[in-house]
Structure formats: structure tokens, C-alpha cells
Amino acid sequence: MGAHSLDKDGNEAIRMAFQRLCEDDGALQVTFGTLHGEFKVLAEAPDRIILGISDLERGQWRLKPGAHLSLKLLDRGLPFEAVVDFLGHGKLHGAEACHVTMPRLLRALETHRLADFVPDRPIACPFADQHHDVKDGWATAFGDDGLELAPPEGTRSLGDMLRLNATSTVDLRAALGESLVLPVRVAYFGDKVWGVHLADSADRLVVGRYRQWLLEARHQQVNRDRSRFNPGGLESARLPGRRDSARPTMVLPKLLVDREPLVLVLAEGEAFPARLAEAIGRKFGVAAYDPGPGPLTPVLRDLGVGDGGWGRIRLVLIHHLLRSGSAMERCRRLIQEEACPLPILIAGTEEEGDLKRNRAVAAGAVDHLIIEPFNVLKVLRTLDETLKLFG
């Protein structure tokens, strides 16, 4: 399979990259002729980017409207470059700033990399070194034909552990929720990572499962990015004039049907929870929550009074599409990090049902609940049987 283009040429994707820089108080490199500088992204708007270039620096660079500037930036660890025009200068909440146009293209600078999908944080990935010893590595990026692998912390030389063209195996259990061992070959050295290609000897079915996971992971990341995107633009929360701004109100679960036993549904948006509430509301209570990346128990409040923070909730149902992370990852975190004592079901499609059931159980769930196609009787029976099992 050919690698996906790493370029960003859609307006929304480009704006998201600058909004991430803005949120993270990030900076980018600006070049004008022979001059170079690194400047913070103070704000992003539909038609422009506002950079923390002071009036003194603007004067020293002799910037005038229409001047062409080159930008270099990192987005999720990947380098990009763009060309923009200088629009003018002013102040933003008292901070001196310069305005530049929104670029039409962010061109990837390292197109050879196996980095179609870069997770928000590295994923544990044990691997075998050239002496066949198992090491605790980290997968930092994934591509259809391989991945980028970082060695254990403290490793001084990549070549001492795996040389160029060396063969190895990687275990992607932490990413996929099931044991998935793939043979790989070191294709290149990066900045403290190896780029490892899937070996020709890799089992086709195993590669297919890996690529299906990768497709779902990319889809989920796109959904999360869109949910965070602000079409009207974004200002850095670290601007001096914004320090006293009120923090956003915590979003709480919505009680759709107030009945016992209560099922908590974790899903993106309200469409699926509302449909479920309509279908099972005569027998079960339903509370809906669209979770972010943080822990769940702090937001339960009234629903979680007593019983270690879980209170009235008797079962957690995780939809296979979430804004933040995967359903498998959320299930593992509920069990391992929040010590959830409740039965958990992961809801998804009928396709490859046995495989998804195995993944769900490996992640700590009781079962995989088929909700596409939606069969009310089967859903009710599964909920009944699960609650009786844990009653």
C-alpha cells in the first residue's frame, strides 16, 4: 500500500494545525530573506495568523504589507513549511503582534516517514533488539506499511540496539487491545526513532487487522480534531489580557431517562444515546456523556454519589466512536486508572463481530454489543444478562 500524503492542503486541516500551536503556546520559525526568528502564535482567525513579532523586530526586519515570509512549524512532531504574506501589525490584548495570511498549503518536509497517524501520546510497543532481547519501546507514529519506534528511555545510540536493515518484531498489544506481533525491518533512522517497515514475511491477516485498526485510529483522531476546532478562530489563553478570563464550565452527563438500573452511555454527540434511551427507556435508565481525554469520575457528581464515585450507575456502555481516544483505550483506562467496579460493554458494528468481541474482552469489557444493525430485543437481552451476571 502507498503512504498517504502528509501535506495539509485543506483549509480546515491547516487551521487546526495552527489552533493546536495556539493552544500549546507553540512557536514557529519565520524567515524573511536572510533573517530568521522564532515567534509565538498568539491567535488564529479564519483568514490570518497573528504572531508575537514585536514592533522593534518588525522594524529591524523592515516588514511591509505584501512581503513574503516563509514559515516552518511542527505539528504532532511532523515538520511542515508554508509561504505567507505580511498583512500588517497592531496589538492583541496589549501584546505587540503582526498579522500574516493563512497559507493555502502546509508542505510536509519529511515525506519518507511512516507517520500517517501520530497518536496524542506514544504507545507502549515491546520489540526485539538485534540480540533477540525484548526491550520496552514506544510507537510514536504509524503508517500503512510500518511505524516509527522509539527505544527505552536512556538509550544513547540507536545503532547499538538496531542497525539499519536489521530485522526485529514488534508487539502492538497496547495499541490494538490484542496480541499482534509483526516482523519488521529497520528502514531509516529518525530523531531518536527507527522507521521500521513491515517485513514481507508478515502474515496477511495480521497486517489486515493492523491496517484496519490504523484506519479507525485516523478516523477517531479526525473526529476529535473537528470537535475541538473553533471555526471563529482561537486566541492563546496565555495572552496577558486573557489571564483573568473565566474557565469554561465543566460539561456534565445528561440524564435522558431517570430510572433504575441506570446505564451510562459514553458516545460522541447525542444521537446514539437518544436512540438508545428511546429503545430501552421503559426498562432502563439512561445517562449520556460525551467524554474528553480526562478521567470520568470527577464529572459524574450527582450520578456518582457514594459507592466509590459510581453511585446509581450500574453499567457503562461505550460507543465505538468517541471524540477522544478509542473505545478500547477508554475501557482500559476505566479499569486500570479509575478502578471501575461496573460491567462495561463496548458497542459497535456487526462487521467482524468475533474479532471485535475478542478485542473488547482483552480490553476488560464484558462483551461487544452489536448496535449496527440495531436490534432492540438483542440489546435488552444483553443488558439484562450482563446486569444479572454482576448483580
N, C-alpha and C positions, 0 to 999 in steps of 0.2 A: 504494500500500500504506500502511496506517496504521502509525504508530510503535508500538513495543512500550511498555508501561507501564514507567517507570523505577522505580516503587515496589518496595520489597522487603517482601513480606508472608509469606514462608515462614520458619520458624524457622531452618532450616539456612542460608539465604542471609543472614539478619540476623546470625547468629552468625559467619559467615565474614567479614562486614564488620568486626566488632569484633575478630576474631582478626587481620585484616590490620593494623588500627590498633595492636594489641598488639605484633605482630611488628616494626612500623616505629617503635616508640617514639612513636606518634602521640598527639595530644591532641584533645579535643573541647570545644565551648563548652557551658557549663551555665548555665541561667537559673532563678532562683527568685525570683518576684515582680519586684522592681526590681533585684535583684542579678545580676551576670554574672561569670563566671570561666572560665578555660581550664585544663583539668586532663588529665593523662596517663591513659591506660588501662593500669593495672598488670596486670590479669588479666581473663580471660573464662571463665565457667563456664556449665553448661547452663541455669541459672536466673537468672543475675545477671552484672553487670559491676562490677568493682572499680576505683574511680577514686582517683587520688592527691590526695584532698582531706584536708588536714591537720586535726588536732583543733582548731587555732586557727581555721582558716577555717570549719570546721563550726560552731564556737561562735558566730562572728561572724554566720553566716547563720541561726543558730538552727534548724538542721535537726533534725527529729524524725521517727521512723518513721511512714511513711504520707504524708509530704509529697510533693507532685507537683513534679517537675523537668522542664524542657524541655532537650533535647539537640540540638545541631547539630554535624554531622560531615561530613568529606569522605571519600568512598570512591572511589578511582580518579579523583579530580578532580571528582566529582559531589557536590553538596551535598544532604544529607538532614536531616530533623528527626524527633524522636521524643519521646514523653512516657513518663517512668518514675516509679516510686515509690522514695523513700528507705527502705532496709531497716535500716541501722544502720552502725556503724563498728567498726574494730579495727586490727590490724597484719598486714601481709603481708611476711614475711621482714624484719621490723623496720621497715618503712615504714608510716607512718600512712595509713590508707585508709578510704574509705566505699563501702558496697555499695548498688547500685540494681538494680531489677528489669530483666530482659531485655525490651525493648519488643516489642510484637506487630506493629508496622509501622514501617518506615523510609520516610517520605514524601518523595518527590523534590521539590525546591524549584524546579527549572528544567525543567519538563516539555516545554518547547518545543524543547529541544536535540536535535540529531541525534546521539545518543550511546547507541544500543542496545548497542554494543560499544566498550569503551575498551581498547586494547591496553596491555600492560605498559610499553611504551615507544613514543614516536612513531615513525611510519614515513615514510621519505622520500617526498615527493609533489611533484614539479615541477608548476608551474602557470603560466598566462599572466596577467600583470597587465593593467590597463586600456589599456596602451600596446602590448600583444601581445608584450612581452618575457618570456622564460621565466625564472622565479625558482625557487630551491631551497626549496620549502616542506616542511611536515611535517603529515601527517594524524594528529591526536590522538584522534579519535573517529569512529565510523562509524554510520550509520543506514540503514534500507532505502531512504530517499528522498534521501540525501545524506551529508555528512560535515562534520566540523569541521577547518579548515585553519589552521595557524599559519604566519606569514611567516618569511623568513630572520632569523636572529639579528641583532639590532641595529636592526631596523625600529622607527621611532619612532611612526609613525601608520599605522594600518590603512587609513584613508580615502585616504591618498596613493597606495596601491598598488591597492586595490579599493574602490570605493564601494558603498553599499547598492544592491541591484538590478543591480549590474554583472554582465556575463557573462564567463565565463572557461572554461578547460579544465583538467582535472587528469589527471595520468598516474599510474595506480596500479600501475605495473610492479613496484615494490619489494614491494608487499603481495601481489599475485596471482601473481607469477612469470612474467607475460607482459605484453606491451604492451597496456594497456587505457586508452584515452583517453576521457574523458567530458566533455560540455559541462555547465556548472553555472551557477547564478545565486546571487549573494550574498543570503541571506535575512535574516541578522541578524549583529550584532557581539557577540562574547562577550569574555571576559577574555583579550585578546591572541590571539584566534582569530576567523575568519569561520565562520559556519554557511552552507554552500553546498548548495542544493537541486539535484538532478539536473534538467537542463533538459528541457522537453517534447520537444525535438528529439533527445534521446538515443536511439541505436539500441536496440531492444528486446532483441536478442540479447546485446548488450554489457551492458545493465542486468541481464539474467538471469544472466550469468556473474558480475557483481559481487555480486548478491544471493546466489547460491549460495556464493561464497567467504565472504560475511558469515555465512551460516548455519553453515558449517563452522567459522569462526573462533570464533563464540559457543559452539558445541558443545565445541570443544577447550579454551576457557577454563573452561567449566563443569567439564570433566573434571579440569583442572589444579587448580582450586579444591577440588574434592572430594578429590583425592589429598592435598592439604595440610591439609585440615580435620581438627582433633582433636576428636572427639565428647566427650571427657572434659574439655575446656577447655584454656586456654593461659595461661601466665604470661609476662610480659615478661622477656627474657633480661638486661635491664639493671637488674633489681632488685638492690640491694646484696648480699642474701643468696644470690644465684644466680651471682655473678661467678666463682666457682671451680668451677661445675658443669662436668662433663666434656662435651666436644663430641661430637656424635653420630658414630658410626663411619661412615667413607665406605663407601657401597654399591658393590660391585664387580660386574663382569659374571659371569654364571653359565655355566659350561661344560656344555652339555647333551649334546653328542656330541663326544668327543675324537678328531678325525680330520682329515687334510689332504685338500683345502684347507679352511680354516676360514672360515665365513661369520659375521659379526657382525650380529645382528638387534636393531635398536632398536625397541622397541614398548612400549606401555602394558600392564603386567602380564605374566603368564607364559603366558596361554592360547595366543596365536598362536605364539610361539617354540616352545612344547612341541609344538604340532600340526605345525609345520614340521619340527622335529627328527625326529619320528616318521615323517614322509613322506620326507625326503631323507637321513636319518641313515646309510643304508648306503653313501652315496657322498660326502657332505659332512659336515664337522664343523660344529657349530652352537654359538655362544655368544650368550647373551641379555643385554640390558641395558635397563633402564627409565630413560632419561636425564632428568636435571634440566636447568635452564637453563644450567649451566656447560659448559666445554669437555669434550670426550670423552677426549682422550689421557691426562690425568692419572689417570683411573680404570682404564685398561687394564692397567697394571702387568705381570704375568707374560705376558699375552697380547700386550703391546706392546713387549717387549724387543727392542731393535735396530731397524733399518730406519726410523729417524726416529720411533719410538714406536708403529709399527703391527705390527711383528713377524710373527706367524703369520697374522694376518688377511689374507685375500686379496680379500674383497668385503664391502661394507656394504649391508645391506638395511634400509630404513627403512619401517616400517609407517605407513599414512596416519593412524592415531590415536596421538597422543603425549600425555603428561601436560603437557609443557612445549613450547609453540610448535607450529608446523605442520611437516609432513614437508618441505615446500619450503624453509621457513626453516632447518631443521636441515641440509638438504643444502647450501644456500648457505654456511652458516657453516662446515661441514666443509671446504669447498673454499677459501673466501676467508680464513677466520680460522685454520684449522688445517692448511692446505696438504695436505689428504688426497690421497695419490697413488693411492688404490684406486678401482676402479669402484664406483659407487653405483647401486642400484636402489630405486625408490620403489614400495611395494606398496599396492594399493588395489582398489577395486571395478571391475566391468566397465562400469558405467554411464558414459557419455561418455568411453569409453576413449581416443579420439583426442585429445580436449581435454586429458585428464589426461597423456597421453604428451607432448604439446607443452609443458605446464607443467613436467613433470619434466625434460625436456631443457633447457628455459630456465633451470631452477634448477641445472643442472650434472650431473644424473643421466644414466646411460646409457640408461635406458628406464623405462617404467611397467610393473610386473609385476602382472598380474591374479591376485588370490588369493581373490576372492569373485565367482563360484564358484571353488572350489579344484580345479585340475586338476593332479595330480601330474606327469604327463608333460610338460605345458607348462612347469611351474615348473622341472623338471630340465633341460629343453632350454634355457630362457632362462639359467639359471645356467651351464650348460656353454658356451654361445655367448659369454656375457659374459666368462668367465674365459679362453677361448681368444683372444678379441679383445685382452685386456690381458695375456696370458701372456708 
